Amino acid sequence: MKTRNMKMSLRALIVLMGITLLAQGVLAAAGDYDGWGRYMGSGIALGLAGLGAGISQGSIGSAAVGMLAEDGSKFGPALIFTALPESIVILGALPLFL
């Protein structure tokens, strides 16, 4: 059951990352255009990046807590794996500053 949830969250994360890249492409193509395309592209990129990170952190966080309950010396890897999806949000926020 847990592997099925992990596979579903990874698939959702990959799909949302692809949509985020497309939205960033829309933002880059808008360039000097001052219309809604620029704001919609950055909003979609940030929103979907946050959604993907939240979905993936749900499974990763519960697995990290279980790992720490069994062996408390694995705090470092648990922290790294829990913080890893947040880099996707940083990449999604990048178009806001460009």
Buried (B, 14 or more C-beta within 10 A) or exposed (E): EEEEEBEEBEEBBEEBBEBBEBBBEBBEEBEEEEEEBBEBBBBBBBBBBBBBBEBBBEBBBEBBEEBBEEEEEEEEEBEEBBEEBBEBBEBBBBBEEE
